[in-house]
Amino acid sequence: MARRGWTEQERQDAVTLDWEAFTARYPDRSLEAYLRQQRRARAAEGSQPVAPVKTVTSPMPDPNEDEWEELFASLERADRARKFLSPTEETTHVSLPGPVAIAFMSDVHIGAGGVDYARFRSDLELIRETPDLYFLINGDLLENAKPQMKSGNALYHSLFSSPREQVAYARSRLTPVRDKLLVLTQGNHDARDGMMAGIDRLPDLAKDLQSPYFTEKGGTIYLNVDGQDYVIVVKHQYGGQSKITKSNSARRLWTEWPNSWESADVVALAHLHEPDLYLTQQRGQDVVWLRGGTYKVHDEWAESKGYKPTYGVPTVVFMPGERKMVPFANMEDAVAYMEAIRQAA
C-alpha cells in the first residue's frame, strides 16, 4: 500500500491542534507522524510554538451572603454537637453513704518497664473487696512513650509499647472495679496521642468504664456523704513545684482554682512520682493537700535527674454528719481505720 503524503492543511493542523483534536480529524495518522510534523515545523521556524491552552471556566457562580451564612451556621452547630461526642467533663457530683474512703491513685504508667504491676493489681483487688472504698486515677494511667519525644529512653525500656495494648490492659484491670472508679483524669503521658496525632484514647476508655473524664485541665468532684458536702479538686500537675516545699503546688492550686469562692477540702495532684500528704488549716478549716506517688518505681530517666520514684496512694476518709476528713498516706491504713469504725458502730 502506497504511503499517503501530507497535505498543507494536515501539516498546519499538526502544529495548531492538540493530539486529541488532530487524531479525531485524521484517524489514519499516527502519533509518531504527528510529532514529526511538529518537530519539522519548529525547526523551520527556529522557535518553539506556543502550545494550545485549554481554558476551563467554573460553572458555579461565587457564593452569596446567604450561602456563606449557611456554611458558618453549620460549623457552629457542629462545634456545639462535638462536646456531646466525648465524655469530657469539668465537674462531677457523687453521693455516697458514709463514712467513705477515697484512694488517690496516679502515675501507673501501664506498658512501661519498672512498674510494680503486681502491686497495682493487688491494690485494685483491695478496692474491689473493701466496702465503702473508692478511688480515682489522677493521670498517666498509660506510659504512651513516643519516639518523636524525649521519651525515647522510656520507649526502649518499655515492657509493651503499643498504646493499643496499654489501653487493653487498663480496660482489663479496671473493668472489675469500674463501679468504684469516681473519675479518670488525663496526664501528660496520656495526652501524647493527642499532641502527636490528634488522637485521645482516654475518653473512649472512660466511656467503656462508665467513668467521668477530666482532661489535663483538671476538674472538681462535688462529694456528698450522707448530707455532708465536700469539694475535691483533681489535677495531674500544676505550677509552683518545689523540691523543698512539696505542698507548694497544691497551695497555689487551692488558691487559684477558678471557683476560689468554693474552698476546696482536698487538692489532689500527681506527676512528680513522689507521694506527699499535708494537713493544714486555711480560712479556719482543715484542708488536705496531697500528691500521689507512682507504680513506676524503677525509672532510669527520673533517677538520672535526681528524683526517687516512690509508690504511694494517699487515701482520705470522709465522715458523714460533720465536716471531718481523716487522711492516710496509704490505703492499707485507711482500710484498717474504716474496719475499726464499722466494728465500733
Contacts in CASP RR format, 6 or more apart in sequence:
PFRMAT RR
TARGET T0000
AUTHOR 0000-0000-0000
METHOD contacts of the structure
MODEL  1
MARRGWTEQERQDAVTLDWEAFTARYPDRSLEAYLRQQRRARAAEGSQPV
APVKTVTSPMPDPNEDEWEELFASLERADRARKFLSPTEETTHVSLPGPV
AIAFMSDVHIGAGGVDYARFRSDLELIRETPDLYFLINGDLLENAKPQMK
SGNALYHSLFSSPREQVAYARSRLTPVRDKLLVLTQGNHDARDGMMAGID
RLPDLAKDLQSPYFTEKGGTIYLNVDGQDYVIVVKHQYGGQSKITKSNSA
RRLWTEWPNSWESADVVALAHLHEPDLYLTQQRGQDVVWLRGGTYKVHDE
WAESKGYKPTYGVPTVVFMPGERKMVPFANMEDAVAYMEAIRQAA
4 28 0 8 1.000
6 37 0 8 1.000
10 26 0 8 1.000
10 29 0 8 1.000
10 37 0 8 1.000
11 37 0 8 1.000
11 41 0 8 1.000
13 22 0 8 1.000
13 25 0 8 1.000
13 26 0 8 1.000
14 22 0 8 1.000
14 29 0 8 1.000
14 34 0 8 1.000
14 37 0 8 1.000
14 38 0 8 1.000
14 41 0 8 1.000
15 37 0 8 1.000
15 38 0 8 1.000
15 41 0 8 1.000
15 49 0 8 1.000
16 52 0 8 1.000
17 25 0 8 1.000
17 52 0 8 1.000
18 52 0 8 1.000
18 54 0 8 1.000
19 31 0 8 1.000
19 34 0 8 1.000
22 29 0 8 1.000
22 34 0 8 1.000
23 29 0 8 1.000
23 31 0 8 1.000
23 34 0 8 1.000
38 49 0 8 1.000
41 49 0 8 1.000
42 48 0 8 1.000
42 49 0 8 1.000
63 71 0 8 1.000
86 203 0 8 1.000
86 213 0 8 1.000
87 203 0 8 1.000
87 206 0 8 1.000
87 207 0 8 1.000
87 212 0 8 1.000
87 213 0 8 1.000
88 203 0 8 1.000
88 213 0 8 1.000
88 214 0 8 1.000
88 215 0 8 1.000
89 212 0 8 1.000
89 213 0 8 1.000
89 214 0 8 1.000
89 219 0 8 1.000
90 214 0 8 1.000
90 217 0 8 1.000
90 218 0 8 1.000
90 219 0 8 1.000
90 220 0 8 1.000
91 219 0 8 1.000
91 220 0 8 1.000
91 221 0 8 1.000
91 222 0 8 1.000
92 182 0 8 1.000
92 183 0 8 1.000
92 212 0 8 1.000
92 219 0 8 1.000
92 220 0 8 1.000
92 221 0 8 1.000
92 222 0 8 1.000
93 221 0 8 1.000
93 222 0 8 1.000
93 224 0 8 1.000
94 182 0 8 1.000
94 221 0 8 1.000
94 222 0 8 1.000
94 223 0 8 1.000
94 224 0 8 1.000
95 223 0 8 1.000
95 224 0 8 1.000
95 225 0 8 1.000
96 132 0 8 1.000
96 134 0 8 1.000
96 223 0 8 1.000
96 224 0 8 1.000
96 225 0 8 1.000
97 132 0 8 1.000
97 225 0 8 1.000
97 226 0 8 1.000
97 320 0 8 1.000
98 132 0 8 1.000
98 225 0 8 1.000
98 226 0 8 1.000
98 318 0 8 1.000
98 319 0 8 1.000
98 320 0 8 1.000
99 132 0 8 1.000
99 225 0 8 1.000
99 317 0 8 1.000
99 318 0 8 1.000
99 319 0 8 1.000
99 320 0 8 1.000
99 338 0 8 1.000
99 341 0 8 1.000
100 132 0 8 1.000
100 133 0 8 1.000
100 134 0 8 1.000
100 223 0 8 1.000
100 225 0 8 1.000
100 317 0 8 1.000
100 318 0 8 1.000
101 130 0 8 1.000
101 132 0 8 1.000
101 133 0 8 1.000
101 134 0 8 1.000
101 315 0 8 1.000
101 316 0 8 1.000
101 317 0 8 1.000
101 318 0 8 1.000
101 331 0 8 1.000
101 334 0 8 1.000
101 335 0 8 1.000
101 337 0 8 1.000
101 338 0 8 1.000
102 133 0 8 1.000
102 134 0 8 1.000
102 135 0 8 1.000
102 136 0 8 1.000
102 182 0 8 1.000
102 223 0 8 1.000
102 232 0 8 1.000
102 315 0 8 1.000
102 316 0 8 1.000
102 318 0 8 1.000
103 123 0 8 1.000
103 127 0 8 1.000
103 133 0 8 1.000
103 134 0 8 1.000
103 135 0 8 1.000
103 136 0 8 1.000
103 313 0 8 1.000
103 314 0 8 1.000
103 315 0 8 1.000
103 331 0 8 1.000
103 334 0 8 1.000
104 135 0 8 1.000
104 136 0 8 1.000
104 138 0 8 1.000
104 268 0 8 1.000
104 270 0 8 1.000
104 290 0 8 1.000
104 292 0 8 1.000
104 313 0 8 1.000
104 314 0 8 1.000
104 315 0 8 1.000
104 316 0 8 1.000
105 123 0 8 1.000
105 135 0 8 1.000
105 136 0 8 1.000
105 137 0 8 1.000
105 138 0 8 1.000
105 292 0 8 1.000
105 313 0 8 1.000
106 137 0 8 1.000
106 138 0 8 1.000
106 139 0 8 1.000
106 140 0 8 1.000
106 236 0 8 1.000
106 270 0 8 1.000
106 271 0 8 1.000
106 292 0 8 1.000
106 293 0 8 1.000
106 294 0 8 1.000
107 139 0 8 1.000
107 140 0 8 1.000
107 270 0 8 1.000
107 271 0 8 1.000
107 273 0 8 1.000
107 292 0 8 1.000
107 293 0 8 1.000
107 294 0 8 1.000
107 295 0 8 1.000
107 296 0 8 1.000
108 115 0 8 1.000
108 120 0 8 1.000
108 137 0 8 1.000
108 140 0 8 1.000
108 141 0 8 1.000
108 142 0 8 1.000
108 170 0 8 1.000
108 294 0 8 1.000
108 295 0 8 1.000
108 296 0 8 1.000
109 115 0 8 1.000
109 140 0 8 1.000
109 141 0 8 1.000
109 142 0 8 1.000
109 143 0 8 1.000
109 189 0 8 1.000
109 294 0 8 1.000
109 295 0 8 1.000
109 296 0 8 1.000
110 141 0 8 1.000
110 142 0 8 1.000
110 143 0 8 1.000
110 166 0 8 1.000
110 169 0 8 1.000
110 170 0 8 1.000
111 142 0 8 1.000
111 143 0 8 1.000
111 158 0 8 1.000
111 159 0 8 1.000
111 160 0 8 1.000
111 161 0 8 1.000
111 165 0 8 1.000
111 166 0 8 1.000
111 169 0 8 1.000
112 143 0 8 1.000
112 145 0 8 1.000
112 154 0 8 1.000
112 157 0 8 1.000
112 158 0 8 1.000
112 159 0 8 1.000
112 296 0 8 1.000
112 299 0 8 1.000
113 143 0 8 1.000
113 157 0 8 1.000
113 158 0 8 1.000
113 159 0 8 1.000
113 296 0 8 1.000
113 298 0 8 1.000
114 157 0 8 1.000
114 159 0 8 1.000
114 296 0 8 1.000
114 297 0 8 1.000
114 298 0 8 1.000
114 299 0 8 1.000
115 143 0 8 1.000
115 159 0 8 1.000
115 295 0 8 1.000
115 296 0 8 1.000
115 297 0 8 1.000
116 295 0 8 1.000
116 296 0 8 1.000
116 297 0 8 1.000
116 311 0 8 1.000
117 295 0 8 1.000
119 295 0 8 1.000
119 311 0 8 1.000
120 173 0 8 1.000
120 295 0 8 1.000
121 173 0 8 1.000
123 313 0 8 1.000
123 331 0 8 1.000
124 173 0 8 1.000
124 174 0 8 1.000
124 176 0 8 1.000
124 177 0 8 1.000
126 133 0 8 1.000
126 331 0 8 1.000
126 332 0 8 1.000
126 335 0 8 1.000
127 133 0 8 1.000
127 134 0 8 1.000
127 135 0 8 1.000
127 177 0 8 1.000
127 180 0 8 1.000
127 331 0 8 1.000
128 176 0 8 1.000
128 177 0 8 1.000
128 180 0 8 1.000
130 335 0 8 1.000
130 338 0 8 1.000
131 338 0 8 1.000
131 342 0 8 1.000
132 338 0 8 1.000
133 180 0 8 1.000
133 315 0 8 1.000
133 331 0 8 1.000
133 334 0 8 1.000
133 335 0 8 1.000
133 338 0 8 1.000
134 180 0 8 1.000
134 181 0 8 1.000
134 182 0 8 1.000
135 177 0 8 1.000
135 180 0 8 1.000
135 181 0 8 1.000
135 182 0 8 1.000
135 313 0 8 1.000
136 181 0 8 1.000
136 182 0 8 1.000
136 183 0 8 1.000
136 184 0 8 1.000
136 185 0 8 1.000
136 221 0 8 1.000
136 234 0 8 1.000
136 268 0 8 1.000
137 181 0 8 1.000
137 183 0 8 1.000
137 184 0 8 1.000
137 185 0 8 1.000
138 185 0 8 1.000
138 234 0 8 1.000
138 235 0 8 1.000
138 236 0 8 1.000
138 268 0 8 1.000
138 269 0 8 1.000
138 270 0 8 1.000
138 292 0 8 1.000
139 184 0 8 1.000
139 185 0 8 1.000
139 186 0 8 1.000
139 187 0 8 1.000
139 189 0 8 1.000
139 190 0 8 1.000
139 236 0 8 1.000
139 270 0 8 1.000
139 271 0 8 1.000
140 187 0 8 1.000
140 188 0 8 1.000
140 189 0 8 1.000
140 190 0 8 1.000
140 236 0 8 1.000
140 270 0 8 1.000
140 271 0 8 1.000
141 170 0 8 1.000
141 184 0 8 1.000
141 187 0 8 1.000
141 190 0 8 1.000
141 202 0 8 1.000
142 163 0 8 1.000
142 166 0 8 1.000
142 167 0 8 1.000
142 170 0 8 1.000
142 189 0 8 1.000
142 190 0 8 1.000
142 201 0 8 1.000
142 202 0 8 1.000
143 154 0 8 1.000
143 158 0 8 1.000
143 161 0 8 1.000
143 166 0 8 1.000
143 189 0 8 1.000
143 296 0 8 1.000
144 163 0 8 1.000
144 166 0 8 1.000
144 189 0 8 1.000
144 190 0 8 1.000
144 192 0 8 1.000
144 193 0 8 1.000
145 151 0 8 1.000
145 152 0 8 1.000
145 154 0 8 1.000
145 155 0 8 1.000
145 158 0 8 1.000
145 161 0 8 1.000
145 189 0 8 1.000
145 192 0 8 1.000
146 152 0 8 1.000
146 155 0 8 1.000
146 192 0 8 1.000
146 196 0 8 1.000
147 155 0 8 1.000
148 196 0 8 1.000
149 192 0 8 1.000
149 196 0 8 1.000
151 189 0 8 1.000
151 192 0 8 1.000
153 300 0 8 1.000
153 301 0 8 1.000
154 301 0 8 1.000
155 161 0 8 1.000
157 300 0 8 1.000
160 166 0 8 1.000
160 169 0 8 1.000
163 193 0 8 1.000
163 201 0 8 1.000
167 201 0 8 1.000
167 205 0 8 1.000
170 205 0 8 1.000
171 205 0 8 1.000
171 208 0 8 1.000
171 209 0 8 1.000
174 181 0 8 1.000
174 209 0 8 1.000
175 208 0 8 1.000
175 209 0 8 1.000
178 209 0 8 1.000
178 210 0 8 1.000
178 211 0 8 1.000
181 209 0 8 1.000
181 211 0 8 1.000
182 211 0 8 1.000
182 212 0 8 1.000
182 221 0 8 1.000
183 211 0 8 1.000
183 212 0 8 1.000
183 213 0 8 1.000
183 214 0 8 1.000
183 219 0 8 1.000
183 221 0 8 1.000
183 234 0 8 1.000
184 202 0 8 1.000
184 205 0 8 1.000
184 206 0 8 1.000
184 209 0 8 1.000
184 211 0 8 1.000
184 212 0 8 1.000
184 213 0 8 1.000
184 214 0 8 1.000
185 213 0 8 1.000
185 214 0 8 1.000
185 215 0 8 1.000
185 216 0 8 1.000
185 218 0 8 1.000
185 219 0 8 1.000
185 234 0 8 1.000
185 235 0 8 1.000
185 236 0 8 1.000
186 200 0 8 1.000
186 202 0 8 1.000
186 213 0 8 1.000
186 214 0 8 1.000
186 215 0 8 1.000
186 216 0 8 1.000
186 236 0 8 1.000
187 216 0 8 1.000
187 236 0 8 1.000
187 237 0 8 1.000
187 270 0 8 1.000
187 271 0 8 1.000
188 216 0 8 1.000
188 236 0 8 1.000
188 237 0 8 1.000
188 271 0 8 1.000
190 200 0 8 1.000
190 201 0 8 1.000
190 202 0 8 1.000
191 200 0 8 1.000
191 215 0 8 1.000
191 216 0 8 1.000
193 199 0 8 1.000
193 200 0 8 1.000
193 201 0 8 1.000
194 200 0 8 1.000
202 213 0 8 1.000
203 213 0 8 1.000
206 212 0 8 1.000
206 213 0 8 1.000
207 213 0 8 1.000
214 234 0 8 1.000
214 235 0 8 1.000
216 235 0 8 1.000
216 236 0 8 1.000
216 237 0 8 1.000
217 235 0 8 1.000
218 233 0 8 1.000
218 234 0 8 1.000
218 235 0 8 1.000
218 236 0 8 1.000
219 233 0 8 1.000
219 234 0 8 1.000
219 235 0 8 1.000
220 231 0 8 1.000
220 232 0 8 1.000
220 233 0 8 1.000
220 234 0 8 1.000
220 257 0 8 1.000
220 259 0 8 1.000
220 262 0 8 1.000
220 264 0 8 1.000
221 231 0 8 1.000
221 232 0 8 1.000
221 233 0 8 1.000
221 234 0 8 1.000
222 229 0 8 1.000
222 230 0 8 1.000
222 231 0 8 1.000
222 232 0 8 1.000
223 229 0 8 1.000
223 230 0 8 1.000
223 231 0 8 1.000
223 232 0 8 1.000
223 318 0 8 1.000
224 230 0 8 1.000
225 318 0 8 1.000
225 319 0 8 1.000
225 320 0 8 1.000
225 321 0 8 1.000
226 320 0 8 1.000
226 321 0 8 1.000
227 320 0 8 1.000
227 321 0 8 1.000
228 318 0 8 1.000
228 319 0 8 1.000
228 320 0 8 1.000
228 321 0 8 1.000
228 322 0 8 1.000
228 323 0 8 1.000
230 265 0 8 1.000
230 266 0 8 1.000
230 318 0 8 1.000
230 323 0 8 1.000
230 325 0 8 1.000
231 262 0 8 1.000
231 263 0 8 1.000
231 264 0 8 1.000
231 265 0 8 1.000
231 266 0 8 1.000
232 264 0 8 1.000
232 265 0 8 1.000
232 266 0 8 1.000
232 267 0 8 1.000
232 268 0 8 1.000
233 253 0 8 1.000
233 254 0 8 1.000
233 257 0 8 1.000
233 264 0 8 1.000
233 266 0 8 1.000
233 267 0 8 1.000
233 268 0 8 1.000
234 268 0 8 1.000
235 253 0 8 1.000
235 268 0 8 1.000
235 269 0 8 1.000
236 269 0 8 1.000
236 270 0 8 1.000
236 271 0 8 1.000
237 249 0 8 1.000
237 269 0 8 1.000
237 270 0 8 1.000
237 271 0 8 1.000
237 272 0 8 1.000
238 249 0 8 1.000
238 250 0 8 1.000
238 252 0 8 1.000
238 253 0 8 1.000
238 269 0 8 1.000
239 249 0 8 1.000
239 252 0 8 1.000
239 253 0 8 1.000
240 248 0 8 1.000
240 249 0 8 1.000
240 252 0 8 1.000
241 248 0 8 1.000
241 249 0 8 1.000
241 272 0 8 1.000
242 248 0 8 1.000
242 249 0 8 1.000
246 272 0 8 1.000
246 274 0 8 1.000
246 276 0 8 1.000
246 278 0 8 1.000
246 291 0 8 1.000
247 276 0 8 1.000
247 278 0 8 1.000
247 280 0 8 1.000
247 289 0 8 1.000
247 291 0 8 1.000
249 269 0 8 1.000
249 291 0 8 1.000
250 267 0 8 1.000
250 269 0 8 1.000
250 276 0 8 1.000
250 278 0 8 1.000
250 289 0 8 1.000
250 290 0 8 1.000
250 291 0 8 1.000
251 289 0 8 1.000
253 267 0 8 1.000
253 269 0 8 1.000
254 263 0 8 1.000
254 264 0 8 1.000
254 267 0 8 1.000
254 282 0 8 1.000
254 287 0 8 1.000
254 289 0 8 1.000
257 264 0 8 1.000
257 267 0 8 1.000
263 282 0 8 1.000
263 283 0 8 1.000
263 285 0 8 1.000
263 287 0 8 1.000
264 287 0 8 1.000
265 285 0 8 1.000
265 286 0 8 1.000
265 287 0 8 1.000
265 288 0 8 1.000
265 323 0 8 1.000
265 325 0 8 1.000
266 287 0 8 1.000
266 288 0 8 1.000
266 289 0 8 1.000
266 290 0 8 1.000
266 316 0 8 1.000
266 325 0 8 1.000
267 287 0 8 1.000
267 288 0 8 1.000
267 289 0 8 1.000
267 290 0 8 1.000
268 290 0 8 1.000
268 291 0 8 1.000
268 292 0 8 1.000
268 314 0 8 1.000
269 290 0 8 1.000
269 291 0 8 1.000
269 292 0 8 1.000
270 291 0 8 1.000
270 292 0 8 1.000
270 293 0 8 1.000
271 291 0 8 1.000
272 291 0 8 1.000
272 293 0 8 1.000
272 307 0 8 1.000
273 293 0 8 1.000
273 294 0 8 1.000
273 296 0 8 1.000
273 299 0 8 1.000
273 302 0 8 1.000
273 307 0 8 1.000
273 309 0 8 1.000
273 310 0 8 1.000
274 291 0 8 1.000
274 293 0 8 1.000
274 307 0 8 1.000
274 308 0 8 1.000
274 309 0 8 1.000
274 310 0 8 1.000
275 290 0 8 1.000
275 291 0 8 1.000
275 292 0 8 1.000
275 293 0 8 1.000
275 310 0 8 1.000
275 311 0 8 1.000
275 312 0 8 1.000
275 313 0 8 1.000
275 314 0 8 1.000
275 329 0 8 1.000
276 289 0 8 1.000
276 290 0 8 1.000
276 291 0 8 1.000
276 292 0 8 1.000
276 314 0 8 1.000
277 288 0 8 1.000
277 289 0 8 1.000
277 290 0 8 1.000
277 291 0 8 1.000
277 314 0 8 1.000
277 327 0 8 1.000
277 328 0 8 1.000
277 329 0 8 1.000
278 288 0 8 1.000
278 289 0 8 1.000
278 290 0 8 1.000
279 286 0 8 1.000
279 287 0 8 1.000
279 288 0 8 1.000
279 289 0 8 1.000
279 327 0 8 1.000
280 286 0 8 1.000
280 287 0 8 1.000
280 289 0 8 1.000
281 287 0 8 1.000
285 323 0 8 1.000
286 323 0 8 1.000
286 325 0 8 1.000
288 316 0 8 1.000
288 325 0 8 1.000
288 327 0 8 1.000
290 314 0 8 1.000
290 316 0 8 1.000
290 327 0 8 1.000
291 314 0 8 1.000
292 312 0 8 1.000
292 313 0 8 1.000
292 314 0 8 1.000
293 309 0 8 1.000
293 310 0 8 1.000
293 311 0 8 1.000
293 312 0 8 1.000
293 313 0 8 1.000
294 309 0 8 1.000
294 310 0 8 1.000
294 311 0 8 1.000
294 312 0 8 1.000
295 311 0 8 1.000
296 309 0 8 1.000
297 309 0 8 1.000
297 310 0 8 1.000
297 311 0 8 1.000
298 309 0 8 1.000
299 307 0 8 1.000
299 309 0 8 1.000
302 308 0 8 1.000
302 309 0 8 1.000
303 309 0 8 1.000
312 329 0 8 1.000
312 330 0 8 1.000
313 330 0 8 1.000
313 331 0 8 1.000
314 327 0 8 1.000
314 328 0 8 1.000
314 329 0 8 1.000
314 330 0 8 1.000
315 327 0 8 1.000
315 328 0 8 1.000
315 330 0 8 1.000
315 331 0 8 1.000
315 333 0 8 1.000
315 334 0 8 1.000
316 325 0 8 1.000
316 326 0 8 1.000
316 327 0 8 1.000
316 328 0 8 1.000
316 334 0 8 1.000
317 325 0 8 1.000
317 326 0 8 1.000
317 327 0 8 1.000
317 328 0 8 1.000
317 334 0 8 1.000
317 337 0 8 1.000
317 338 0 8 1.000
318 324 0 8 1.000
318 325 0 8 1.000
319 325 0 8 1.000
319 326 0 8 1.000
326 334 0 8 1.000
326 337 0 8 1.000
328 334 0 8 1.000
328 337 0 8 1.000
END
